[in-house]
Amino acid sequence: VEREIAPGMVARLWGYNGQSPGPTIEVVEGDRVRIFVTNRLPEHTSIHWHGQRLPNGMDGVSGLTQRAIQPGKTFVYEFVARRPGTFMYHPHADEMTQMAMGMMGFWITHPRAKHPLIDEVDRDFVFLLSAYDIDPGSFTPRVNTMLDFNLWTWNSRAFPGIDPFVARSGERVRIRVGNLTMTNHPIHMHGPHFEVTGTDGGWVPAAARWPEVTTDVAVGQMRAIEFDAVAGDWAIHCHKSHHTMNAMGHSVPTMIGVAQKELAKKVAALVPDYMAMGEHGMHEMAEMEMPLPDNTLPMMTGQGPFGPVGMGGMFSVVKVRDDLKPGEHRDPGWYRHPAGTLASEYTAELPEPTRAPAPPADAQTMHVHKPGADMPMDH
């Protein structure tokens, strides 16, 4: 399976029905579902229906609840979708390899009738968190990596290749997030607060919800969040800063404050394309045109209406507009800020800051003396 991670990079993955992640399966509560799985991998596999209530023999754990599906063989899974919710599917055979190669997908069971715990929404988005370790210039993930991944993706896409979440002002929006990486992800949204309304274990009663701007999605978990859309371009991203970067190295030394100009001249005599980096921080990498190996993304990239965004990985934008038509999903372009609502450069003399007055001293006030300043010191 070839998957474009972002413009300029393609990964060679494994998947379902020729794609990674696999197709999102959507059914209605109470449906009897039959799924035929033909194994075209070079090794055996199975499919686990993560979070579903089903007969034990349909749970998809090779060797425990079923025989593994050998290469070239077809198995059938059949069960009733018993409860509405958001679920995932993935192999339960050589998971380390097969999931590291991109084998995963989403499953949504819609309620058959109005549900007391499920609110109606105007927009419903879904994405899977996945991570890959693909060396610069190569195409295939390293499957033995445990933590040091260099590509953090949503639906196997990295910023700026992730589409925006588009909504109309005042609409109720649901975003479902599933995590099949090897670490947790605090998903943070700027702008309007949200509520966590669902997990892979079920829907959260209204009385048990609270307003949030960040929710941590642990390994193997799903979270559904809901909010009322407010006009603007609101960033949404994982709040682990290295998860919003691409193709990053983990052993690069910190060079902040180290003058590299003279050294760079000497290195450039041997390596003509050499560039010194990091002397003033890392954002300069988002502004310079660096030569990169083929099939490699810049570590920090993306252009916004005011210049480089300097992001990558698990980052996108919730774009909300007043004039969007109901059901319209086209990218509306950049937000036009109303007059007087945009931060700008200040060139006048800075005013004196407002400070709270110090409380008056009294007999109970502690007096602190610096040694040697107004009292003798014993030696």
Secondary structure, DSSP 8 states (H G I E B T S, - for coil): -EEEEETTEEEE---BTTBSS---EEEETT-EEEEEEE--SSS-B--EEET----GGGS--BTTTB--B-TT-EEEEEEE--S-EEEEEE-SSSHHHHHHTT--EEEEEE-SS--TT----SEEEEEEEEEE---TT--S--TT-SS--SEEEETTB-BTSS--EEEETT-EEEEEEEE-SSS-EEEEESSS-EEEEEETTEE--GGG--EESEEEE-TT-EEEEEEE--SEEEEEEESSGGGG-BS--SS----TT---HHHHHHHHHHSTT----BTTBSTHHHHS-----TT---SSEEEETTEEEEE-BSEEEEEEETT--TT--S---S----TT-S-----S--------------TTS-----TTTSS----
